[in-house]
Amino acid sequence: MPSNSALFPRNFRKKYPIAVRGEGCWIVDKNGHRLLDASGQAAVVSIGHGVPEIGRAMAEQSSQLAFAHTAQFHTAPAQKLAQRLLALAPPNFRSGGRVYFTSGGSEATETAIKLARQFHLESGQSSRYRVVSRRQSYHGSTLGAMTVSGNVARRAPYQPLLAEWGHIAPCFCYHCPFGKNFPECGIACADDLDHFLDKNDAASVAAFIFEPVVGATLGAAVPPDGYAQRIGEICRKRGILLIADEIMSGMGRTGKPFAVKHWSVEPEIILVGKGIASGYAPLGAVLMAPRIADAFERGSGAFQHGFTYQAHPVATAAGNAVLDYIESHNLFDRVPPAAEILRTELAALQSHPHIGEIRGLGLLLGLEFVKNKATRQPFPKVDNIAERIHQAAIAENVLTYPTQGCVDGVNGDHILLAPPFTISPSECRVIDNALHSALQKVFPS
Ligand SMILES: Cc1ncc(COP(=O)(O)O)c(C=O)c1O
């Protein structure tokens, strides 16, 4: 297809409108077409688009000092944001926790993998290097992050480049990998970690990484009570670090600052991205509990890692301005009632013959489409249902986040809804109306 763009697109078969402006929950394109951002793009935008205070704070920082290399300086916005993130984290991050800023989620995962490895070296456990994860998960697109990801389609082309450190069963009640039901299952998927370690050289494992709520890959799959706690117990018992990837689920998206706060589990590393700067700047972070930082401080003193743009002054100024906005508008507290309104609007969709489940936590919701509701059988991949629903919703001026593969890595269609926390009741109705029309178009009766 001839194109007058020099940009390498995500997909050469698709057309991309030019986005020019954002206003609250809406994005406006070059032709003045307004689209309701029901997915916060990719669960990124939490405070809404076009908030002028954020741009002002970034311009102010940039005019004072746009860049200082972390090998030579620390800066006030990075110091301040680190303190604020630790104060939002579970109690085990207080009194000595530290934060390592990156320019996004994948860099945060990459950093955590190396941090876990070097932590064990500093602690005299040089045999530990593998980071175990779950099938049907996503932790980022760089090679280390892909190695721990269990997203079949996203891994497939790079398989020869990826180490095999081992993946355990996902925690996915709607399509339980053990064919069981909660609570009779006894949370077999958590015990799968223990069984895996029994059989796979536990002494070489450095960490276990998981998404507390599985976002893109499973469409907002929430674990049953007891899962995260059991995983935490197994990691503690085995001397393995627990890494919670909260790149999508963190910074208030599920109704608490971090999703792990819904359950009694205390990871030792938390990854943040997306909502940390609500899309105003490329920013991510690795939060670590005191004993991890202590091991480096008492040991070699230096983490053999680094990015030129880590802890960037303008990006961390954006992070502070976003947190100021969240605090002054009480936006974390707004998530549960806004989610309730959105769920109530969507409730009638649950009886649609091709909606298998509406699931999620807070404003991280997934709608899974099934061919047969009784058996939960997915549509064949070629039917491209999630993308067709997404396109039909765009025709109604509503943006969603479609993905395939939630059932077995290939089949299974869902869309994510993750609107800004400022979503209004009337905007929730617009989303619901658009989805009704989209379903009507894709599944005409
Ligand atoms: C849970 C999770 N981890 C990691 C990433 C990678 O983040 P980024 O795309 O900012 O590199 C994502 C992105 O979708 C994610 O959802």
Ligand as a Chemical Component Dictionary entry (heavy atoms), coordinates in Angstrom:
data_LIG
# 
_chem_comp.id                   LIG 
_chem_comp.type                 NON-POLYMER 
_chem_comp.pdbx_formal_charge   0 
_chem_comp.three_letter_code    LIG 
# 
loop_
_chem_comp_atom.comp_id 
_chem_comp_atom.atom_id 
_chem_comp_atom.alt_atom_id 
_chem_comp_atom.type_symbol 
_chem_comp_atom.charge 
_chem_comp_atom.model_Cartn_x 
_chem_comp_atom.model_Cartn_y 
_chem_comp_atom.model_Cartn_z 
_chem_comp_atom.pdbx_ordinal 
LIG C1 C1 C 0 1.750 -6.131 32.653 1  
LIG C2 C2 C 0 2.659 -5.456 31.666 2  
LIG N1 N1 N 0 3.982 -5.537 31.833 3  
LIG C3 C3 C 0 4.840 -4.925 30.983 4  
LIG C4 C4 C 0 4.386 -4.196 29.907 5  
LIG C5 C5 C 0 5.366 -3.525 28.973 6  
LIG O1 O1 O 0 5.316 -2.138 29.152 7  
LIG P1 P1 P 0 5.812 -1.145 27.996 8  
LIG O2 O2 O 0 4.921 -1.372 26.820 9  
LIG O3 O3 O 0 5.673 0.223  28.620 10 
LIG O4 O4 O 0 7.231 -1.469 27.695 11 
LIG C6 C6 C 0 3.009 -4.098 29.690 12 
LIG C7 C7 C 0 2.494 -3.353 28.520 13 
LIG O5 O5 O 0 1.390 -3.535 28.098 14 
LIG C8 C8 C 0 2.123 -4.738 30.593 15 
LIG O6 O6 O 0 0.799 -4.668 30.429 16 
# 
loop_
_chem_comp_bond.comp_id 
_chem_comp_bond.atom_id_1 
_chem_comp_bond.atom_id_2 
_chem_comp_bond.value_order 
_chem_comp_bond.pdbx_ordinal 
LIG C1 C2 SING 1  
LIG C2 N1 SING 2  
LIG C2 C8 DOUB 3  
LIG N1 C3 DOUB 4  
LIG C3 C4 SING 5  
LIG C4 C5 SING 6  
LIG C4 C6 DOUB 7  
LIG C5 O1 SING 8  
LIG O1 P1 SING 9  
LIG P1 O2 DOUB 10 
LIG P1 O3 SING 11 
LIG P1 O4 SING 12 
LIG C6 C7 SING 13 
LIG C6 C8 SING 14 
LIG C7 O5 DOUB 15 
LIG C8 O6 SING 16 
# 
